[in-house]
Amino acid sequence: METIASYAYKVYKEGSFTKAANALYISQPSLSAAILRLERELGFCIFDRSTIPCSLTAEGRIYIKSLEDILEIEQNMHKRIKELSDTEHGSICVGGSSLASYLMLSDICEKFHKKHPKINVTLDIGNVGSSQSLFEKLDSKELDILVTYSGDDTKYMKEPILEERLVIAMHRDQKGAEKLGHLALTREEILTRRYSPDREIEDTSIFKDIEFLEFPPRSDTAERMSKILGKYKVSGYKIQNARHSEMHYNLMCRGIGAVLTTSLGIAQKPYDENILFFMPKSPDSYRKIFLAYHVLSKNNPLVKSFIEVSKELYSGK
């Protein structure tokens, strides 16, 4: 902001030419003369000098609001410039409402914290808000980085972190499961990927008698369930407002419906000999997880470090 504009802003903040002059360490006549010159250049009066304290004219309110917008832009500029070289102090905000967010971020944050112990990290992973609303937060800089399944939006920078598999899971005591046990894979086979490809299930009509727990409409998992299973039988239990599948999995473990879970989720669950796993042979069973960020954040060292830590953690998995 130019000096004379900063003088006008100081008068506005102090509500007095005399107080502003004292704060600026200049004489009151000099300050008044400078503001008059500015007003002549602008072609309107900024201040109504007939009031005590002095107030803004209608034009002056617009002018001061514009100065505040300029100040905010300058502050954001200085903040971003400082972030380019500061990896010891500062903050980063990470968002996500998907299952991957819940499963991955604890491990990523543990490793990131060891590397940057003084950095403040905010996690925005609540159930409220759509994936689109989280991308809007990237635009407004409320979020620095986002865990997402969406990789086709060219507006944002995206780094692929992991490709997971979607797996059908059910309790062996669930009605209809007794006919399918011989086709199941073990937890170890799922996690190590050490099984013959011909053991993947191509004909998913074998699950026609199995009840499945539904996922929220328009969610990524719900859409993939329809593509993988076609028309499937729905359990009498419905989970509303669920943005991740913890409750789905817990109900499945009690024999109340089969679920579509992930290899990443299975890795974080304890071994249970009563759970049967089936790997569908479908391109829709492959799902990539990305870290998305705004193009203006591509040189932010904390964003870059968060991505590096994530890749180190999940490389080869």
Secondary structure in CASP SS format (residue, H / E / C, confidence):
PFRMAT SS
TARGET T0000
AUTHOR 0000-0000-0000
METHOD secondary structure of the structure
MODEL  1
M C 1.00
E C 1.00
T H 1.00
I H 1.00
A H 1.00
S H 1.00
Y H 1.00
A H 1.00
Y H 1.00
K H 1.00
V H 1.00
Y H 1.00
K H 1.00
E H 1.00
G C 1.00
S C 1.00
F H 1.00
T H 1.00
K H 1.00
A H 1.00
A H 1.00
N H 1.00
A H 1.00
L H 1.00
Y C 1.00
I C 1.00
S C 1.00
Q H 1.00
P H 1.00
S H 1.00
L H 1.00
S H 1.00
A H 1.00
A H 1.00
I H 1.00
L H 1.00
R H 1.00
L H 1.00
E H 1.00
R H 1.00
E H 1.00
L H 1.00
G C 1.00
F C 1.00
C C 1.00
I C 1.00
F E 1.00
D E 1.00
R C 1.00
S C 1.00
T C 1.00
I C 1.00
P C 1.00
C C 1.00
S E 1.00
L E 1.00
T C 1.00
A H 1.00
E H 1.00
G H 1.00
R H 1.00
I H 1.00
Y H 1.00
I H 1.00
K H 1.00
S H 1.00
L H 1.00
E H 1.00
D H 1.00
I H 1.00
L H 1.00
E H 1.00
I H 1.00
E H 1.00
Q H 1.00
N H 1.00
M H 1.00
H H 1.00
K H 1.00
R H 1.00
I H 1.00
K H 1.00
E H 1.00
L C 1.00
S C 1.00
D C 1.00
T C 1.00
E C 1.00
H C 1.00
G C 1.00
S E 1.00
I E 1.00
C E 1.00
V E 1.00
G E 1.00
G C 1.00
S C 1.00
S C 1.00
L H 1.00
A H 1.00
S H 1.00
Y H 1.00
L H 1.00
M H 1.00
L H 1.00
S H 1.00
D H 1.00
I H 1.00
C H 1.00
E H 1.00
K H 1.00
F H 1.00
H H 1.00
K H 1.00
K H 1.00
H C 1.00
P C 1.00
K C 1.00
I C 1.00
N E 1.00
V E 1.00
T E 1.00
L E 1.00
D E 1.00
I C 1.00
G C 1.00
N C 1.00
V C 1.00
G C 1.00
S C 1.00
S H 1.00
Q H 1.00
S H 1.00
L H 1.00
F H 1.00
E H 1.00
K H 1.00
L H 1.00
D H 1.00
S C 1.00
K C 1.00
E C 1.00
L C 1.00
D C 1.00
I E 1.00
L E 1.00
V E 1.00
T E 1.00
Y C 1.00
S C 1.00
G C 1.00
D C 1.00
D C 1.00
T C 1.00
K C 1.00
Y C 1.00
M E 1.00
K E 1.00
E E 1.00
P E 1.00
I E 1.00
L E 1.00
E E 1.00
E E 1.00
R E 1.00
L E 1.00
V E 1.00
I E 1.00
A E 1.00
M E 1.00
H E 1.00
R C 1.00
D C 1.00
Q C 1.00
K C 1.00
G C 1.00
A H 1.00
E H 1.00
K H 1.00
L C 1.00
G H 1.00
H H 1.00
L H 1.00
A C 1.00
L E 1.00
T C 1.00
R H 1.00
E H 1.00
E H 1.00
I H 1.00
L H 1.00
T H 1.00
R C 1.00
R C 1.00
Y C 1.00
S C 1.00
P H 1.00
D H 1.00
R H 1.00
E C 1.00
I E 1.00
E C 1.00
D C 1.00
T H 1.00
S H 1.00
I H 1.00
F H 1.00
K C 1.00
D C 1.00
I C 1.00
E E 1.00
F E 1.00
L C 1.00
E C 1.00
F C 1.00
P C 1.00
P C 1.00
R C 1.00
S C 1.00
D H 1.00
T H 1.00
A H 1.00
E H 1.00
R H 1.00
M H 1.00
S H 1.00
K H 1.00
I H 1.00
L H 1.00
G C 1.00
K C 1.00
Y C 1.00
K E 1.00
V E 1.00
S C 1.00
G C 1.00
Y C 1.00
K C 1.00
I C 1.00
Q C 1.00
N C 1.00
A C 1.00
R C 1.00
H C 1.00
S C 1.00
E H 1.00
M H 1.00
H H 1.00
Y H 1.00
N H 1.00
L H 1.00
M H 1.00
C H 1.00
R C 1.00
G C 1.00
I C 1.00
G C 1.00
A E 1.00
V E 1.00
L E 1.00
T E 1.00
T E 1.00
S H 1.00
L H 1.00
G H 1.00
I H 1.00
A H 1.00
Q C 1.00
K C 1.00
P C 1.00
Y C 1.00
D C 1.00
E C 1.00
N C 1.00
I E 1.00
L E 1.00
F E 1.00
F E 1.00
M C 1.00
P E 1.00
K C 1.00
S C 1.00
P H 1.00
D H 1.00
S H 1.00
Y E 1.00
R E 1.00
K E 1.00
I E 1.00
F E 1.00
L E 1.00
A E 1.00
Y E 1.00
H C 1.00
V H 1.00
L H 1.00
S H 1.00
K C 1.00
N C 1.00
N C 1.00
P H 1.00
L H 1.00
V H 1.00
K H 1.00
S H 1.00
F H 1.00
I H 1.00
E H 1.00
V H 1.00
S H 1.00
K H 1.00
E H 1.00
L H 1.00
Y H 1.00
S C 1.00
G C 1.00
K C 1.00
END
